[in-house]
Amino acid sequence: MSIFKPVTVVTGASAGIGEALARVFARNGHEVALVARREKEMILLSNELAAACKHKPHVIVADLLRTDAPARIAHELLGRGLEPAFVINNAGFGLHGHAAELDRAEQIAMLDLNVRALTDLSLRWIDGIVKHKGGILNVASVAGFLPGPGMAVYYASKSYVLSFTEALARELEPKGVRVTALCPGPVQTEFQTRAGISGKPTGRLLARTAEEVAQAGYDGLMAGKRLVIPGFGNRVVSFLPRLLPRGMVLRSIERYQRGRGIRPDGWKRRPKP
């Protein structure tokens, strides 16, 4: 028996899908640790959930772009007597535009967050997750099934998340650990502003709310599903690359990305934060 209390760690928990995931786990009786850079937003969320749920969420301020952030999070949890039983890797961002035109350092930082930090946090507490018969939920994307001209590095990072998560699920299944890749389509959150995406919102066939995506992710993880794609339209999109010529898929994604924000003189650049 562990002397540490099991906790569900949710990264990127200050807004969007991460906030929605924190809410659904808290509503279902999990003791949650919120992890993000923005302390004020997490404190407000923690206080709100404390009044409505079984446990008051813990708040851990961390910038996952720092290579030492996972170790700092682990140290903070240990100091509070907590041990992850579930790890929800939601933190990530995208950049819209041609890879050769976007800032190279920002694109490498995207890989650091979407790939390196997610991998570290997925593997860091395996022993505890096995002990608690818990699980890992990694937020990938329908983009992970596709090549992505117009968001080339982002799509590639989500392909990694999808491949890694499915393989990890297979490896940990004999140990009783659930591992799920959550692959939403378009969700209207701060992601679009961060990525520099404008244009008209995507139609209802593909779009889902953060709350719908979070609930689907929670239900899928608890059911032991390896892959969750919320929405019939998104499931169709994820399957089409198996049927269509690769060149056709590339052209279709390029046209789609152009429709999400382009000027006559080139791709729309991400606004400065």
C-alpha positions in Angstrom: 0.0 0.0 0.0 1.3 3.4 -0.9 1.7 6.2 1.6 0.9 8.7 -1.2 -2.6 9.7 -2.3 -3.5 9.0 -5.9 -4.0 12.1 -8.0 -5.0 12.8 -11.6 -2.5 15.2 -13.3 -3.9 17.4 -16.0 -1.6 19.6 -18.1 -2.7 22.7 -19.9 -5.5 22.9 -17.4 -6.0 26.7 -17.4 -8.3 26.8 -20.5 -9.9 25.0 -23.4 -9.8 21.2 -23.5 -7.5 21.0 -20.5 -9.9 22.9 -18.3 -12.8 20.8 -19.6 -10.9 17.6 -18.8 -10.1 18.8 -15.3 -13.8 19.5 -14.7 -14.9 16.0 -15.9 -12.3 14.2 -13.8 -13.2 16.2 -10.7 -16.9 15.7 -11.2 -16.2 11.9 -11.3 -14.5 12.0 -7.9 -10.8 12.2 -8.9 -8.4 14.3 -6.9 -6.9 16.5 -9.6 -3.7 18.4 -9.9 -3.9 21.3 -12.4 -0.7 22.1 -14.2 -0.2 25.1 -16.5 1.6 28.5 -16.6 -1.3 30.7 -15.7 -1.8 30.6 -11.9 -4.8 33.0 -11.7 -7.0 30.9 -14.0 -6.1 27.7 -12.2 -6.9 29.1 -8.8 -10.3 30.3 -10.0 -11.0 26.9 -11.5 -9.7 25.1 -8.3 -12.0 27.2 -6.1 -15.0 26.6 -8.3 -14.5 22.9 -8.4 -13.8 22.7 -4.6 -17.3 24.1 -4.1 -19.0 21.5 -6.4 -16.8 18.4 -6.2 -15.4 15.9 -3.7 -11.8 17.3 -3.7 -10.3 20.7 -4.1 -7.8 20.5 -7.0 -4.2 21.2 -6.4 -2.5 24.0 -8.4 1.0 23.6 -9.8 2.4 26.4 -11.9 4.9 25.1 -14.5 6.1 26.0 -18.0 6.4 22.7 -19.8 8.7 24.3 -22.4 11.4 24.2 -19.7 13.3 20.9 -19.9 13.3 20.6 -16.1 9.5 21.1 -15.8 8.5 17.4 -15.5 11.1 17.0 -12.6 9.8 20.1 -10.9 6.2 18.8 -11.2 7.2 15.5 -9.7 9.0 17.2 -6.8 5.9 19.3 -6.1 3.6 16.3 -6.1 6.0 14.4 -3.8 6.1 17.3 -1.4 2.3 17.3 -1.2 2.1 13.5 -0.6 0.6 12.8 -4.1 1.3 10.1 -6.6 -0.1 10.2 -10.1 -2.6 7.4 -10.9 -3.8 9.1 -14.1 -1.8 11.4 -16.3 -3.6 13.6 -18.8 -1.3 15.2 -21.3 -3.2 18.0 -22.9 -0.7 20.8 -23.1 0.4 21.7 -26.6 0.2 24.3 -29.3 0.3 24.7 -33.1 1.5 27.3 -35.6 -0.2 28.1 -38.9 1.8 28.8 -42.0 4.5 27.5 -44.2 7.2 25.7 -42.2 10.0 27.5 -44.1 8.4 30.9 -43.3 7.6 30.4 -39.6 10.1 31.1 -36.9 12.3 28.0 -36.6 12.8 28.3 -32.8 9.1 28.5 -32.2 8.6 25.3 -34.2 11.3 23.5 -32.2 9.6 24.8 -29.0 6.3 23.3 -30.4 8.1 19.9 -30.7 9.5 20.3 -27.2 6.0 20.7 -25.7 3.9 18.5 -28.0 6.5 15.6 -28.1 9.3 15.8 -25.5 7.2 16.9 -22.5 4.4 14.6 -23.3 6.7 11.6 -23.6 8.5 12.4 -20.3 5.2 12.8 -18.4 3.8 9.6 -19.9 6.8 7.5 -18.7 7.7 9.3 -15.5 5.2 7.7 -13.2 4.6 4.3 -14.8 5.2 2.3 -11.6 2.6 4.3 -9.6 0.1 4.2 -12.5 0.5 0.4 -12.6 0.1 0.1 -8.8 -3.1 2.2 -8.9 -4.4 0.5 -12.1 -4.8 4.0 -13.5 -4.1 5.3 -17.0 -2.7 7.8 -19.4 -4.7 10.1 -21.7 -2.7 11.8 -24.4 -4.5 14.5 -26.5 -3.5 14.0 -30.1 -5.6 15.2 -33.0 -7.3 14.1 -36.2 -4.3 15.9 -37.7 -2.2 12.9 -36.5 -3.7 10.8 -39.3 -2.7 13.3 -42.0 0.2 15.2 -43.6 -0.3 18.9 -43.0 1.0 21.4 -45.5 0.2 24.8 -43.8 0.8 23.3 -40.3 3.5 20.8 -41.2 5.3 20.5 -37.9 2.1 20.5 -35.8 0.6 17.7 -37.8 3.9 15.7 -37.6 3.9 16.2 -33.8 0.4 14.8 -33.5 1.4 11.8 -35.6 4.1 11.1 -33.1 1.6 11.4 -30.2 -0.8 9.0 -31.9 1.8 6.4 -32.8 3.5 6.6 -29.4 0.3 6.4 -27.4 -1.1 3.4 -29.4 2.2 1.5 -28.9 2.4 2.3 -25.2 -1.2 1.1 -24.8 -0.2 -2.2 -26.3 2.8 -2.5 -24.0 1.0 -1.6 -20.8 -2.2 -3.5 -21.4 -0.8 -6.7 -19.7 -0.1 -4.5 -16.6 -3.7 -3.4 -16.4 -2.9 0.2 -17.4 -5.3 2.1 -19.7 -3.7 4.3 -22.3 -5.8 6.4 -24.7 -5.1 8.7 -27.6 -7.8 11.4 -27.8 -8.0 12.7 -31.3 -10.4 15.7 -31.6 -11.1 17.6 -34.8 -11.6 21.4 -34.7 -12.4 22.8 -31.3 -12.9 26.5 -30.8 -10.5 27.4 -28.0 -7.4 29.6 -27.5 -5.5 27.2 -29.7 -6.7 29.1 -32.8 -5.4 32.5 -31.6 -2.1 31.0 -30.5 -1.7 29.2 -33.9 -2.5 32.4 -35.9 -5.7 30.8 -37.4 -8.4 33.0 -38.7 -11.1 32.3 -41.3 -14.6 31.0 -40.8 -15.3 28.5 -38.0 -15.5 24.8 -39.1 -19.0 23.4 -39.6 -20.8 21.3 -37.1 -20.0 18.1 -39.0 -16.4 18.2 -37.7 -16.4 20.8 -34.8 -17.0 19.7 -31.2 -17.0 21.7 -28.0 -14.2 21.3 -25.5 -16.7 19.8 -23.1 -17.8 17.2 -25.6 -14.3 16.3 -26.4 -13.3 16.0 -22.7 -16.3 13.8 -21.9 -15.5 11.5 -24.8 -11.9 11.3 -23.7 -12.8 10.5 -20.1 -15.4 7.8 -21.1 -12.9 6.3 -23.6 -10.1 6.1 -21.1 -12.3 4.6 -18.4 -13.5 2.0 -20.9 -10.0 1.1 -21.8 -10.2 2.3 -25.4 -6.9 2.8 -27.2 -8.3 5.5 -29.6 -11.1 8.0 -29.2 -12.1 10.2 -32.1 -15.1 12.4 -31.1 -17.7 12.9 -33.9 -18.6 10.8 -36.9 -17.3 13.3 -39.4 -13.8 13.3 -37.7 -13.8 9.5 -37.8 -14.4 9.6 -41.5 -11.6 12.2 -42.0 -9.2 9.9 -40.1 -10.0 7.0 -42.3 -9.9 8.7 -45.7 -6.1 8.8 -46.0 -6.2 5.0 -46.3 -8.4 5.2 -49.3 -7.3 8.3 -51.2 -4.0 8.9 -53.2 -1.5 10.7 -51.0 -1.2 13.6 -53.4 -4.9 14.2 -53.3 -4.8 14.2 -49.5 -1.9 16.7 -49.5 -3.7 19.1 -51.8 -6.9 18.9 -49.8 -5.2 19.7 -46.5 -3.4 22.6 -48.2 -6.7 24.1 -49.5 -8.2 23.6 -46.0 -5.3 25.4 -44.3 -5.4 28.3 -46.8 -9.1 28.8 -46.0 -8.2 29.2 -42.3 -6.4 32.5 -42.9 -4.4 33.7 -45.9 -3.5 37.1 -47.4 -2.9 37.8 -51.1 0.8 37.9 -50.3 1.1 34.7 -48.4 0.1 32.8 -45.2 -1.3 34.7 -42.3 1.4 35.0 -39.7 0.7 34.4 -36.0 0.2 37.6 -34.0 2.8 38.5 -31.4 1.7 37.5 -27.9 
